[in-house]
Structure formats: structure tokens, C-alpha cells
Amino acid sequence: MNGLALPVAVIAALACVPLLSPPDYVMHLLITALLTALAGTGWAMMGRFGLVSFGHGAFLGLAAYTMALLWNEAGLTPWLGIPVGIAVAVAAGIALAWPAFRLRVVGHYFALVTLAAGEIVRILIVALRDHTGGSLGMTPAKAPEGAAFLAMQFDKAGFWWIALVAWGFGLFCWRMLDRSMSSKALAAISEDEDAAASIGIRVTMEKLKVTVISVALAALAGALTAQYRQYLNPESLAGLGISLQIVFGAIAGGMYVSFGPTIGALITIGLEEGLRIFFGTELTGAAPLVYGLLLVLFMLYMPRGMAGLFERKAKAPVAAKAAPGTATA
């Protein structure tokens, strides 16, 4: 229970944010940051065990477009469309990961496979322009009179609470994984697959488990983002840009700590808004370029991200106090 006290207190405090009547722009940034943090949390659950994916944008896009198409063309409420979209994304993730894990595709080869999958989904969305709107994007149909709840079309306060619950669920999944034996098995697999297999660890199944959890959280973030924005575009929900944004946020914040991707999401959203204001429409490719450069710098000089930096600072006084006693002994 002690481990749950801090997250529960944080979520309870954040739930009161709409009661303070912040400006709509601030609420928009906070909701976007929470949903980005959820996607980053999902990615980090794989990334911290050496399963680096550059195609998580594909899973966001699959869930988002599945939900929107079911609403627009079949009238299925997003409350049901989102679980269906997540199931579609998870099925795609299994279809991609199972053969890759069975064939021992690891490291940068696995990253390239996921990168290709992300681009395939983006191209597929563009090709199905009669239904998806192609590169111009699509807009979910407006809710009929008095059916806003059924269509999951709320004001910013309502969506803040939905995003907050989803984000809390992501942290809960992280905690459950950390407390399970799968966490120990995945740590062993990331060190040496052959050694892990020799002591009875089912390498493929353990990798597949964490992939399913990771894909499901990313898909949930994608579907909620599309429903919140009421606009879907293959570049912002399925392309390389969003995949790189997720990776950057998780690494910059710290993918080894549960709150790390949330810190990274705040950095990412702040950076994105700063670049948008600074460059405007003059340099539309500035954000991916800056993400890429900063990603390289973080990987070289701060591999554990901002959370790792805070950890080192917190441990430094403890180490300093222990040093004299150790020397005396």
C-alpha cells in the first residue's frame, strides 16, 4: 500500500485541476501531455528491456482509425469502438512480434522491422482515402442532439478526467509488471537470451506478453487522442513523426522509472509548442529534426533520462554520508 500512496495522491490532486478553471489552452496542453505520457509509458515497458520499437505510431493509428470508422460508418459508440480498436492494434502487434521473436530478430534489426510496419500502416491509411480521408485526414461525425455521452464528445474538463484515468491505468500496469516474475525474466532475457532459455524462461512468450501490454497502452492513447482532437491524420497518428516523439519522450524523461515517460511528455509538449511558436509554418519539419538530434544527445550523455538525473542527485547525499563510515570501518 505504501507504494501506491504517492500515485493515488498525485492522481487525486490532478483530478481537481478543472475546478481551478485554468485557461482552455492550458487544459489542452495538459490533456495532450497525459495522453502522450500514456503512449510513452507503453513504449517504455518494452524499451527498458531492450525491445526498441520505432513503429508504435502504427498501433496508435490502427486503434484511432478503427474507432473513428466504426463510429462514422456503423454508428458504434466510441465506448465500444475504442476496445475494438485496441484489439485490432494488439492483433497487429502479435502478428508483427511473434515471427520476429521466433526468428530471433533483435536489436537494431527489430527496430527496423517496427519502423517498416509503422510506414506500412501510414501508407495503408492514405491508400484507403475513400474511407479515411487519406492525407487530408478525417473528422468523426458530430454527436446527435443529446447524445454527447454516447459519442464520447465532452468538454475539456470531461476529457481531462478520462485522460487522467487512462494515465493512472498505465502506471498501474507498470507497477503490476514490476511486481511480477515476468519483469525478472525480461531482465534476464535482455542480458542473454540463450542463458535465460537455458534456465527455463520462455523467451518468446515473455517478450510477447510485454509487447501486448505495450501495444494496448499505446493504442488506448491513440484512440483517446483522436477522440479528444476530433480529427485524425496519418502523419500525426501513424507516421514516423509520432513514433519518434514517443521514443524521444520516453528516453528524455527516463524509461526505467514509472514517472519517467510523464516527465518526457511534459518536455516533448513544451518543446513542440515552443518550436511551433518559433518557426510557425516556415519550417514544418523542424520538430522531427530537433527530436532526432536531442534523442542522440540523450542516449549519449543521459541514457537514463531526467528521472535518472534526479535519482543520482537524490542518492549523492546518502553516498556522501556513508563514505566516512565506510572509510573508518
N, C-alpha and C positions, 0 to 999 in steps of 0.2 A: 504493500500500500504506500510506503514511503516514496517509492519510485514513481508512483502515479500522482502524488500530491502536487508537484510542480506543474506538469502538463495540464492537469484539471484546473488548477488555479489560473494558469495563463489563459486557457480557453474560456473560463468563466468571466475573466476580466475583459477579454476581447469581445465577448458576446454583448457587452454593454456599450460598445463603440457607437452604434447607431443612435443610442439615447443621448449622446452628446451633440447630435445634429452637425456633424462635420460637413464641409462642402462636398458637393457631388463629385468633383474632380478627385478629391482625396479618397472618397469611398471607392471610386473606380480603380484607383491605383492600389488600394488595399485589397480589394476583391481579386484583381488581376495577380497581385503578389501571392495571395493564398493559393490560387489555382496553379500558378507557376511552381510554387513550393510543393504542392501535391505531386505534380509531374516529376519534379526533381527528386522528391523522396522516393518515388517509384523507381526512377533510374538508378539512384544511389544504392538501392537494395541489391541490384546486380553489380553495379560498378565497383563497389567496395570489395567484391570477391573476384575481381579481375575479369568480369564479363562486361566488356566495354561495348556499348551499343551506340551507333550513330544513326539509328533508324527509328527511334522512339516516336518521332513525329508521325510515322506511318500509323501507329496504333492510336494516337490522338485523332488523326484524320478518319480512320475507319469507324471509330465509335461515334464521332461527331456527325459524319455524313449519314451513317446508318440511322441514327436517331432522327435527324432532320428529314430524311427521305420517308421514313415511316410516318412522321407527323404530316408532311406535306401531301403525300400520295396515298396514304392509307388511313390517316386520321388517328393513328395510335398515339396516345398521350406520351410525352417525354418521360413521365414517371415509369413507364414500361419500356419506352424506346431506349433509354439510357442503359438498363441492364442488357437489353438485346445487343446494343452497340458494343458494350464491354465484352459480351460473349463472342461476338464476331472478331473483335480485336484479339482476344485470348486464343481463339481458334487459329487465327493467322500467326500469332506468336509461336504457338506449338508447332504449326506446320513449318515454320522457319527454323525454330530452335532444335527440334527433335533430330532431323538429319544432320544438322551442324554438330550437335553434341555426339551423336553416334559416330560420325566420321572424324571426330577429334579436331574440329576446326576451332582453333583457339587464337588468342592474341589479336594481332592486327588483321589477321585473316577473318576472324569473326566480326571485327568492326567493319570491314569492307563488305561482308555479306549483309549486315544490317543496313549499311549505307545504301546499298543497291536496292534493298527491299523498300526503304523509305522513298526512293525516287520512283520505283515501280508504282507504288500507291499514288503518288502525286500525279504521275502521267495517266494512270487509270482514271483518276477523278477528272482530269482535264478532258480525256477522251470521251467520257460519259456526259458531255456538256448538255445534252438534251434533258438530263435529269438533275445534274449537279451545278449547271451554270458554267462549267468549265473554268477557265482562268478568271472570268468575271465574278465568280462566286455565286452564292445563293443566300436567300433570306428565308427563314422559317415563317410559315403562314401566321398571321396575327390570330390571336385567340378570339373566338366568338364572344358576343356580349355575355358577360357574367361567367366566363369560363377561364379566367386568368390562372386559377389554381390548376385546372386540368391541363392547361398548356404550359405550365411552369414558367409563366411570364410575370415576374414580380418586379417591384421597385428595388432600388439598391440595398435597402435595409433587409428585405426578404432574401435577396441573393447573398448578402453577407453572411447570414446565418446558415444558409445551405453550404456555402463555401467553407465556413468555419467547421461545420460538422464533417465535411469530406476531408478537410485537412487533419482534423483530430483523428479520423479513422485511419489516415495514412500513418500518423505517429503511433497509433495503437498496433497496426500491422508490423511496424518496425520493431516495437517492443516485443511482440509475440515471437517474431523471428529471432531476435537476440536471445530470448529465454528458451528457445528450442534447441534440440540437438542438431537440427539442420544447420544452424549457424556454425557450430563446431565442425561439422562435416564439410561445409563450404569453405571454411578457412583452411582445412587440410587439403581440399581439392585445389585451392588457389596456389598452394605451395608446391604440391607434386601430385598430379592425378594418379600416376601409377602406384605411388606409395599409399595413397588414400584407398584405391581399389584393392590393394593387397591386404588391407585390414578389414575389408568387408563393407566399405562405403559404396553405395550405389551411385556412382558418379553422375551418370546421365539423369537419373531420376531426381537427384538433389538439385542439379542445375536447372532442370525443367520446373521444379517447384518454385524456385525463386524467380524464374522467368515469368511464370504465370502471375505471381503476385505483382511483380514489377509492371508487367503489361497491363494488368487490370487497373492499377492505380493511375498509370499514365492515361489509359482510355477514359477513366472516370473524369480526370482533369480536362481532357479534350472535349468530352461531351458537355460538361458543365460550362466550359469556356465558350463553346459555340452557342449554348442556350442563353448565356448571360449577354454575349455581344449581339445576339440575333443576326449574326452574319457569319458565313463560312467561306473561306478562301483557301485554295490548295497551298498557296505559298505560306500562309500564316498558321495552317493547321496540319500540313502534311509534308512540307518540303524540308530541305536541308537546314534552312534558317531556324525553324523552331526546334529541330533536333539539336543543333549546335547551341541554341540558347539554353536548352535543358541541361546539356552536358556542362556548359560553362557555369551555370548557376550552382549545380551540384558540386563541382570541383572547387569553385571560388569560395563557396560557403563552408565546404568540408563534408565529404561524402562518408566519413567514418563516424559521424555524430548525428543523432536523430534530428536536431535542430539545424544542422549544417546547411541542408538544401534550402531551408527557410531563410537563413541569412543570405545565401546566394541569390535567392529570388528577390530579396529587397535590393541587393546590389544590381542585379540584372534589370529590374524595372526602373530603378533610378538612372542607370546608365542609358537604357533605351529612351527614356523621356528626355534626358539631357542631350543625347545625340539628335533626337527628333527636333528639339528646340534649336539646337545649334546649327544643324545642317539643313533643316526644313526639307524641301523637296529637291534640293540641289544635288544631293548625293544619297540616293536611295539605298545603295549597297554598303553604307558606312557601318551599320550595326553588325552585320555578319563579319566584316573585316576586323572591326575592333574586338568582337568576341573571340575570333580566332587568334589574334595577337595576344590578348590577355590570357587566353587559355594556355598558350605555350608558356607564358611567363609564370603563371600559377603552378603549372606542372613542374617547371624547373626549380622555382625558388620557394613555393609554398604548396607542396604536394598534399598537405592535409588541410589546406584552405584557411579561412579566417577562424573557424572553430578550433583548428589545431593551434593557431597562434594564441588564442585565448587560453587554451589548455596549457601551453608552455608557460605563459605568464602566471597562471594560477599555481603551477607546480614549482616555479622557481623559488618562492619564499620557503616552501616546505623543504626543498632540497638544500637551501642555504642553512636552514635551522638544523637539519640532520647532519650536515657536513662536519661541524665542530665535534659533535658527539662521536661520530664515526672515527674521526682522526684520533680522538682521545682513546677510544677503545683500541 
